[in-house]
Amino acid sequence: MASEASTSIDDHGGTNKGNMWVLEQKLDQPMDEEAGRIKNMYREKKFSAMLVLRLAFQSLGVVYGDLGTSPLYVFYNTFPRGIKDPDDVIGALSLIIYSLTLVPLLKYVFVVLRANDNGQGGTFALYSLLCRHAKVKTIPNQHRTDEELTTYSRRAFHEKSFAAKTKRWLEGHECKKNVLLIIVLVGTCMVIGDGILTPAISVLSAAGGIRVDHPKMSDDVVIVVAVIILVGLFSMQHFGTDRVGWLFAPIVLLWFLLIGTIGAINIWKYDSSVLKAFYPVYIGRYLSREGKDGWTSLGGIMLSITGTEALFADLGHFPVLAVQIAFTVVVFPCLLLAYCGQAAYLLRHQDHVIDAFYHSIPDSVYWPMFIIATFAAIVASQATISATFSIIKQAQALGCFPRVKVVHTSKKFLGQVYIPDINWVLMILCIAVTAGFKNQSQIGNAYGTAVVIVMLVTTFLMILIMLLVWRCHWSLVLIFTALSCAVELPYLSAVLFKVDQGGWVPLVIAAAFLVIMYVWHYGTVKRYEFEMHSKVSMAWILGLGPSLGLVRVPGIGFVYSELPSGVPHIFSHFITNLPAIHSVVVFVCVKYLPVYTVPQDERFLVKRIGPKNYHMFRCVVRYGYKDLHKKDDDFEKMLFDSLILFVRLESMMEGYSDSEEYTLNGQQTMQSGDFQLTQSSSTVNSNMDRITSGDDSIVPVDSPLPANNMTMVRSSGNTSHESDEMEFLNSCRDSGVVHILGNTVIRARRDSRLLKKISIDYIYAFLRKICRENSVIFNVPHESLLNVGQIFYV
């Protein structure tokens, strides 16, 4: 890691690296002192029993909509060619029962949900957990000071433990990191595929119920109705889930209660012998009797557990206990009753397997159930679309997706976002799938392929989580892996048989998004490596003198860079081509960390670079993958306020002695407003060393009082210096602020392979052209923006 190379001089004082290297380290030390920690701020919240029950009720509408609408289409996709033998219904039902028990109930609700990242679920949440416990992040911009964040939770383990061996194995080669990233991206792309296929199959299945009451209605009419519903659904996304979310939970609860009640009535009315499906021997009989047809029918049965991955991705703002209660008390028993009731009906009416759900409904409640089913399908689609927006936001924050406009739709919930560009792409693809296939069976095959691949990716990541994060015994990991693979691998083999029957759709969609995401990430990594290798030596900056060899004009220049340490190449490019530079220069590094959020009072780290009369600072701005840049955030004002606060705190620390009264837990700490400065008491004096303007020697500023003195004294001279610098900074701000952004253009070398030329010169260049600029993301006024261009060949 680049920033890890900047260690304290005390550690290298005895080395033979030369005075210039020592000077470099002294002038641009890492921000250990400036990175503080507020303990016990983000402890796990304790919920009362009533609050947990209320949250369990609310989670029904957000988490379980997709899983709850599966009874609309499972039996038709299992028997697309009709039912040959009544015992096949019992065998299929037995498979459904045990699939629901093993995957959603045991694996996800009681195991995977515990692997949440401070309440956040999904593929990237698991990847973020791994990045915090092992150095597997492919963009090495993290520093040990980031580990002091209150939201940066991780566990230490013994060097000889199996977890440590796994960690060293993962970190051993860049190839392993890239393979892990590709696996995560594949899972992410399949979730995006879910966001396209879930609305298609859910809405089409719900709208298909019209034909039960009007048998002569053509498929084209059903498709038109489904497309109208889909257009309305995607057109309302900009309102956000929060504004209509209060309706979701009652609708889904009513849906579960109705399908459970109707299922129980059908069991009593038609054939209670379906309950023998709880005996798993019927699974073996079904598969042995049907052979290949029985095996391929697993692709339809697997649709009974679709929505399980959305259950984890939409975990969001509900405690795990509330989600577990909702599933075990409401969702699981109602789904079992619904499937058993449909099976009982099909034993008597085998020719009604098409639209079996609507055929099994009593005539007196047909139209109310049709309306509720349509609303439930919309809720299920909404939950999947929201999960897609959320995971793309996470991918963008971790440098794996082009910069797109992200709108925060809720004042209450951090994770509810809307991405306009992605929304319309999803709508077009969803309508194309619905109108193109015109068939639930083919869409079901496509849907099953996407879901089972996401589940396998989650299983793989969970193995690493259990080893590195939970530090489970290898035997427990082996049992989890065996049980998961015993269910998911047969399903994968079944859906692969149907690749030519619609299963190719998610593979094509995932491949397209995978190319976009990986090429973008590759370009991002290469840009960072270019900045890292071409950064300017601090000694060179010092050699220019306080004026930097230029005219220092009044004003503040914010120089944006990917580097958390060092002077970026664009700065040297700038000052060698222009005759002037601002009186105050601030190097700004905006970086995203593998945490879900960075508290506001820990977001900005400010540090002085070089002597005071150079008026040069560094500001590292840290965000989590759930954090957003809101329109009402004045980023420039927040930068300047952090700079002012740093000057105040720096002056206070220079004015006070190292008194024991001022020491807390071995740290010397000052905190104010939205900025904190924490310094180890053993390094305060060494970190206050300054270089005199007369020569290049390093002179330590000793404390005027003994270290054990209990009195804090502040000199009037420091107060005067502080007021002078504060006045100087304010006058510079009044004179004008300029934001200097690097516009690094990446090109492939002439001798590069054709694949690299296509990836860099065409795909990455096109994505850079259509994506949002950083100046727009940070709301930088156009008149205050200055782009510095440079070309880099890879």
N, C-alpha and C positions, 0 to 999 in steps of 0.2 A: 504494500500500500504506500502510495506516494507520501502521504502525510505522516506516516510512521517513521519516515527517514529523518524527520525534524525532531530530534530528541534534545534534551537539555545538554548544556555545555559540560555540566559536572560529569555526565556519563562518558564524555569523550575527551575530557581535558587532558588525559594522559596519552591520547593517540597521536599519531604522526601525520595528521591530515593537512596540516598547514594553517597559517593564521587566517587566510582568506576563507577557508571552510568554517573555522570557528566563528569568524565575523558573520558569515551568512547565517549560521545557526542562531547566533545571539540576536540578530536583527529581526528574524522572522520565525520566532518560536511558535509551536502549535498552541492552540488556545486552551490548554489545560486549565489555566486559572480562570478564564472567562466562562468556561462551561460549568454551570452550577447544577445543583440538584435540590429539588424541594421534596423532602421525604413524606411519605404517607399521603400524598396528594391524590393519587389515583388508586387507592385501595379498592378492592372488590366491594361493590355496594351490597348492603344487606337489605333484603326486601321482606316486608311483612307478609303474612300468609294471604291476606286479602289482596294485597297488591300483586302478589305472584299469580293468584287466580285471575285477576283482571287482565294482567299481561298475557296469561295463557289464552284467555278469550280473544284478545286483540291479535295474538300471533296466528290465529286461525286464518284471518283474512290476508295476511302478508306471506306466511310461510307455507301453508298447506293447500292453497288453491289449486296448484298444478297437480299434486298428488291426488286430490279429491275428485278431479274430473276424469280420471283414468277409466272408471266404469263405463263411460260413454262409448268407448271404442275397443276395449280389450278383447272381448269374446269374438267380435267380428274379425279382428286382425289375427286371432288365434286360429279361427276356422274360416278363412276366406272362401274356401271351396265347399263349405257346408259340413255338417256333422255326420260322420259315417256310422258311429256306434255311440249309444248313450253313455257307455262307460268312458268314452273319451272326455265327456264333460266332467266326470268325476276326477279323472286324472289331471285335466287342465286346472280344475279348481284346487286340487291338492298342491299343484305347482305354484299357483297364485298365493295360496295361504302361506306356504313356507318361504316363498320369495319375500312376501311382506314381512314375515317374522325375522328372517335372517338379515336382510339388507336395510330397510328403513328403521326397523325397531332395534335390532341388536347392534348392527354396525354403525349406523349414523346417529340415531337418537342417544345411544348410551356409550358410544366410543368416539366417533368422529367429532361430534359437537363439543367434546371436551378439549379438542385441539384448536379451539378458537383463539384468535389473536386479540385479546382484550375485548371479547365480545364480537369480533369481526370474523366472518366465515368466508369460505371460497378458496379457490386454487391459489390465488396470490397471497391470501392470509397465511396459508401453510408455507408458501415459499418465503414469505417475510420472516416467519418463525425460524426457518432453516438458515436464512441469511444472518440472523442475530446469533445463532449458535455455532455457525461455521462460516469461514470466509469463502462463500460460494457466489457472492454477487460479482457479476462480470464487469461492472463499472466500479473500480476500487477507489471511490471518493469518500469512504467512511474513515472516521478517526476515533481514537479511543475516547475522546471527549463526548462523542455521540452516545456512548454507552452509559453516560451519567444522566441521560434523560429519564424522567420519571416513567415514561411509557416504554422505555427500552428495557423490558424485563427479559432476563435470561438466567440460566442456571449454570453454575460451574461444575466440572466433574474432574475426577482424578485422572492424571495423565496415563495411568496404566489400565484404565477402565475400557470396556468395549466401546463405549460412546466416544472416548478420546481416539481410539483406533479408527472408528468410523469417520470421525471428523478429519483426521489426518489423511485418510484415504480419499475423501471428497476433495480436500484442498490440494491433493498431490499433483494434479495436472489440470491445465486449463480445459482440456478436452472433456473432463468429467463435469466441470462447471457448465460448459456449453450444452452437454447432453441433458443435464438437469434442467437448464433453461428451456431447451426445446420441448422437453416433456411437459413443463408447466405451460408453455405457449400452446401446445397441442390441446391440453385440457381447456385452456382459455378459449381457443378457437371453437371447440366443440360446444362450450357454453354459449358462445355467440350463435352457433348453429341452432341450439335450443331456443334462443330468442326469436329465431325465424320460424322454426317448425312447431313450437308449442301453440302459438296463436292460430297457425294454419289448421292443425288437427283438432284443437279444442273447439274453435268456432265452427269449423266445417261439420264436426260431429254433432254439435248442439243444433246447428241450423238444419242438419239432415233429419231431425225429428219431425219436420213438417210433413215429410213423405208418409209417415205412419198414418196421419189423419187424412192426407191427400195422396193416395198411392199412385195416381196417374201423373203427378208432378214430375217434370223432367229434372235431370241432374243439373242442367244449366241454370235453372231458377234457383236451386239450392246454392250453387256457386255464386250467383249474383248477390243473394242475400248475405252469404258469408263475406264476400268482398266488401259490401257496404258496411258491415259491422267492423271489419278490419280497418277500413279507411277511417271510420269514426274513432276507433280505438287509438290508432297512431296519431290522429289529429289532436287528440286531447292530452297527449303526453306532456305538453309544455305546462299544463296546470300542475303536474306533479301528483304523486300518490297521496300526499298529506291532505290535500283539499277534499278528496273523495274517499280517503282511507277509512273514515269513520263508518262508511257503509259496508266495507268489505267483510269485516268480522261477522256482523249479523247475517249477511247473505250466505257466507260459507258455513256458518254454524247451522242455519236453517237447511242448507243443502245436505250437510252430513246427517242431520236428524231425519230428514225426509227419506234419503236413500237407505239409511239404516232401518227405519220403520217399514218402508215398502219391502225391503229385503226380508225382514222377519215375517211379514205377512205372506210373502211368496213362499217362504220355506214351509209355513203352516198350511198354506192353501194348496200347493202343488205337490211337493215331494220332500219330506223331511229326511229322506235317506241320503241327501247330499252331504249331511254332516259327517258321513263316514270318510269324506275327503280329508279330514284331519288326521287320518291314519296314513302315514307316508308311503305305505307299500303300494298305493295306487299310482304313485309317480313312476316307479319301476315298471309296473304293468303297462302303463300308458306308453312309455318310451319304447319298451320291447315290442309291443303290439304294432305300433305305428311305424317303427323304423325311422327312415330318413324324414318322412312327413312329420312324425312326432317331434323329431329333433329340430326341424326348421320352424315348427310352430312355437318353439321357445322364443322366437323373435316377437311374436304377438303377446305371449305371456309376460315378457319382460316389460311391456308397456304398463303393467300394473304397478311398477315401481318407478315410473317416470315422475319427475318432480322431486325425487329424493335429493338429487344434487342441488336443486334450487332451495330445498329445505336448509341446506348448509350455507349456500351462498347468501340467502336472505336472512340469516340469523340476526344480523344487524343490531337492533336496539332492544332485543328481548333477552332476559337471562336464560341460561340453558335450562334451568329447572322449569320455567314456564313453558318452554317448547316441549320438554319431555312430558309434562302433565297433559298438555293439549293433545299430544299424539296418543299416549296410553289410555286416556280417559274418553276421548271423543273420536279421534281420527281412526285409530286402529280397529276398535270394535265396529264402528259404522261401516268401514270398508269391508271387513269380513262379512258382515250381514248382507251388504249390497251384492257382493260377488256370489255368496251362497244363494241369495234370493234369485239372481239371474240364472244361476246354474239349475236351480229347482224348476224355474219356468222353462228353460231349454230342454230339460228332460221330457217334458210333455209337448213342447212345440219346437222340434228340432229345425223346422224350416224357417223359423223366425230369427236365425242367428244374425242376419243383417239388421242393424238397429235394434239389437236385443234389449238394450236398456229401455227404449221407449215402448217397445211391445210389452215389456213386463210391468209397465205402470198401469194401475187401474184406470179405466176410462174416466171416472169422475174427477181425477186430479191430473189428467193429461196436460191440459193447457197451463195450469199453474206450474207444473213441473217443467214444461218446455221453457217458460219464461225464466224460472229460477236457474235452469240448466244453462241458458244463454248468459245470464248474469254471472254464473259461476265460471263459465268458460272465459268471460271477459276478465274476471278477477285473476284467474290462473294465468292468462296471457299477460296481464299487467305485472304480476309478480315476476315473471320470467324476463319481460322487457326491462324492468327496473334492475334486476340482477345483471343483465347484459350491460346496461349503462354503468353500473357500479364497477364491474370487473374491467371494463375498458378504461374507466378513470384510474383504477389501480395500475393497469398496464402502462398507461401514459405517464403516471408519476414515477414508475420505475424504469422509464426510458425504453419501453417496449411497444409504444404505439405513437403515431404522429400526433402532434399537438392539435387538438380540436377544441371547439368551444364547449365548455362545460357550464351548465346553469344550475345553481343551487335552488331547489324548488321548495325547501322546507326551512323554516326558522327554528324548528324544534330538533330535527334529526340531521346529523352531520352527513349521513351516507345517501340521502335522497337527492339524486341529480338527474338532469336531463341533458342529453347531447343531441342537438338538432340534426347535425349531419348524419349521425349514425341512425337516428330515428327514421329518417326518410329512406335510407338504404335498407334498413330492416323491413320497412313497409313494402317497398318495391319487390324485394326478394320474397317476402311472405305472400304477397298477392300472386307473384309469378309461380310459386310452388302450389298454391291453392288452385289457381286457374289452369296450370299446366298439367297437374296429375289428375284432377277431378276424381280422385279415388282415395278413400281413407286408408286402404290397405297399403298403397305405395308410400303415402306420407308416413304411415306408421312404421314401415320398414326404415325409412330415412331417419325418423325420430329415434327409433331403437338403436341405430348405429351410433348416433351422437351421444346418447345417454350412457351406453355401456362403456364407451371409450373414456368419458369423463369419470366414471366410477373406477376404472382401472388406474387412471392417473392419480385419483385420490388415494387409492390403495397403496400405490408406490410411494407417494409423499408421506402417507401415514406410517409406513415402515420406517422411514428416516426420522419422522417426528418421535415415534416410540423409542428409537435408539438414542437420538441426540437430545431431545427435549425432556421426555418422560423418563429416560434411562431405564426402560423396562428390561427384564431378563430376556435373553434371546429366545427362550422357549415360548414366552408369551407372544413375542413378535411372530414366531413361526406358526403358532396356533391361529393368530389373527390373519396372517397371510394365507394359510391353507384354507380357512373357512371362506375368506373373501374370494379367492381364486376359484374355489370349488363351485361357487355360484356364478361368478362373473365371466370366467373363461368359457363355459358352455354357452352362455348367452352371446358372447362375442362370436363364437364359431357359428351360432345359428344366424346371426344377422349378416355375417359374411356370405352365407349362402344366398342372401337376398340383395347383394350389392347391385345386381343388374335389374332389380325390381323396385328401385327407388333408393336403395341404400347408398348409392353413389353420390346423392345430393349433399349430405353433410360432409362427405370426404372432399368434394370439390370446393364447397364453401370454406371448410377448414383450411384446405391447401392455399386458397387465395389469401385468407387473412394471415396464415402462417408466413407466407412470403412477405407480405407487407410488414408484419411485426418483426420478423427476424432481420430483414434488410434494414429497417429503421434502427433497430438495436445495434446492428453491426456498424452502421454509419455513426451512431452516437458514441460507441466505444472508440472508434477510430478518431473522432474529433477530440475526445477527451485525451487519448494518448498523444495526439499532436500537440495539444496545449501543454500537456505534462512534460513532454520532451523538449519543447521549444520555449519554456518559461525563462525569464530573464533573471540573471543573478542580482541579488540585492547589492552586492559589492559594486556592480556596474552602476546601479542607481545612485549609490552613495558617492561614487566618483564624479558624478555630474554636479554635486554640490546642492545646497538647499534650493536653488532655483531650477535644478534639473537641467541646467544648460539652456534654459529657455526663458521666455518672459512669463512670469506667473501673473496671470490676469485675474481680477476679482471674480469669484464664483466657485461653485462646487462641481466637480466632475465625478460622477458615479461610473466606474469602469466595470462592466459585467464580464464574468469569467466563469468557467467550469471548475477552476482550481480553488480548493480551500486553503492553499498555501502557495507562496511564490508569486512573482509578478508575471502576469500573462503576456504572451508575445504581442498581442494587439496593442499593448501600451507602448512597447518599444517601437512598433510599427507606426504608431500615432505620433510620438514625439520626434521621430526622425524625419517625418514628412511635414509636420506643422511647426511653426516657429513659437508657439505659445501653448501653455497648459494652465489649468485653473489653480487658484491659490490653495485649494483643498482638494485632494484626490482620495477617493474611497474605492477600494477594490471590493466589489460585491460578488459573492458566490452564492447562488441559489441552488440548493441541493435537496433531493428527496431521500428520506431514510426508510429502511424497512420496518417502520412502525406505523400504526394506523393514524396517529395524530401527534403533533408536537404542541404542547401547551404554549399559549401566546407569550407567557413570561419567560419561556426558555427558547424562543424562536430565534432571536437575534443575538449573535455573538460579535462583539466589537473589540478590536485590538489596534494599538498604535504600531506603525511600521517605521522604524528608524527614529532619528532624533525629533524632538518636538518642532523644531523650526522647519522641518520638511513638510509638516501638516499632511501626512499620509496615514491612512487608516485601512484596516481590512474589516469587512462585515460579512459574516457567514449567516445566511438565512436558511433555516431548516424547516422542512415540511414533511408531514406524513402522507401516506398514500390516500388518505381520506380527506385531507385538508384541501380547501379551495381558495382561490384568489377571487374574492367577491368584488363586484363592481363598486361597492361603496367603500372598499378599503383603499386608503390613500397610501400606496406603497412608498412613495417618495417621502411623505411625512413621517411614516414609521421608521424609515431609515435615518432620517435626520434626528428624530427624537431619541433613537438609540445612540446615535453619535453624541448628542448633547449629554445624555445621561452617563455615558462612558467617561466623558471629560470630567464631569462632576465627581464621579466615584473614584476616578484615578487621582484627582486632586485631594480628595478626602483621605485616600490610603497613603498618599505621600505625606500628608499632614499629621497623621496619627502614628503613634508608636506601636510596636508589636506587643501590646499589653495582653496579659492572660485574661483580663476581663473581657477582652474583645474576641476571645477564641472560643469556638464551640465545636466539640467533637474533633479536635485537631485541625479545624479549618477556620480560616479567617474570612468572614463573610459579610458582605453588604448587599442589601437588596432594596430596590425601590421601583414602584410602578411595574412596568412591563419589561424590566431588564434586571438581570441579576449578575453579580460578579462574585465568584467564589475563588479564594486563593488558599492553597495549602500554607499553613503558618511557617513551614520549613523553607519555603521558596519565595516568600514575599520580597525579601531584600534583593535576592538575586534577580528577580523579575522586574525590579524597578531600576535596574542599571540603565544608564543613559550615556549617549555619546556626546561629548562636548563639541561645540561648533568649531573650535579651534583646531582640532586634530582628529584622527581616526581611532584614538585609543578608547578603550572601554573602561569607564570609571564607575564603580558602584556607589550608590547613594545610601550611606549607612543611616540607621535609625538614630535620631538625636538622643534617645533615652535607652537605658538598659532594657533587655527583652522582658525582664521579670517585673518591670515597673507597672503598677496597677493603675496609673493615671493616663488618660488619653489627652494629648496636647495637639492642637492644630495651630500651625504658624500663620501669621497674618500674611506672610509673603506668598504662601501657597494660595490663600484666598484671593490675593491680587492677581496671581498668575491665572487662576481659574476664571475670574471675571474677565480678564483680558482675552483669554482664548474663547470664552463663550461669546463675547462681543464680536470677536473676529469671525467666528463661525456664522453668527446671525447676519453679520454684514455681508459675508460671502453668499449666504443663501438669498439675501435680498438682491444681490447683484445678478443672480441667475444660476440655475441648475441645469446641467447637461448630462444626459444619460448616453454613455458610449458603449455600444454593443458590437461585438465581433460578428462578422458575417463570413464565417469560414466555409468556403466552397470545396467540396471533396470531389476529386477526379481520380479515375483509375489510370495507372501508368500505361504507357503504350505497349509495354511487354506483358501486361496482365492477361490472364486467361479470359476467354469470351464471357464466361459466366460472371466473373467479377465486373467486367465492363458493363454488361447489361444491368447488373444489380446496382452499381454505383452511378454510372453515367445516365441511366435512364430511370430505373425504378426509384432509387433514393432521391435523385434530382427532382423527379416529378412530385414525390411526397413532400420534399422541402418547399416546393413551389406552392402547393395547395394548402399546406398546414399553416396554423396561426403563428405569427411572430411573437417572440418574447415580449416585445414592446407593447403588444396588444394585451397579452396576458396580465402584465403588471400595470396596465393603464398608464403608460408613459405618454405624455402629450407629444404629438407629432413635431411640434416646433422645438421641443427640448431633446430630440433624438438625433444621435450621430452614429451612423454605421461605419465600421472600419472593415473593409473587405480584404480577404486573403485567400489564396488557393493552396490546397494541400493535396498531394498525390499519394495514393495508397497502392 
